[in-house]
Amino acid sequence: MAEKKAVKLEDSELRDYELVLIISPEVTDEAFEATLDNLSKSVTESGGTVASVERWGKRKLAYPLKNFMEANYVLTQLKMSPASGKQLEANLRISEDVLRHLLIRLDVD
């Protein structure tokens, strides 16, 4: 039973993550900001923090994604629990504005 308690303790620890978002170029500025605000709210409501958000702007894609040849890129540094990461990815998958995302855990032992 001690092993199960250890697993629960690990799940509650906050870990460092890096998230890259590729957002549709057809999104208005207001919708773009709303997408980033929803991301921040989702992370903070689950007990995490958003360390930084870097807007890289519109960039050309290497290949078409949903018939787009360019898209808006955003790099975000996050601190959250692993369970929150799974929920965040599920929310990003169903978002119509997000073409692709990549969530990477930084503090791998």
Secondary structure, DSSP 4 states (H G I P E B T S, - for coil): -HHHHHHHHHHHS-EEEEEEEEE-TTS-HHHHHHHHHHHHHHHHHTT-EEEEEEEEEEEEEEEEETTEEEEEEEEEEEEE-HHHHHHHHHHHHH-SSEEEEEEEES---
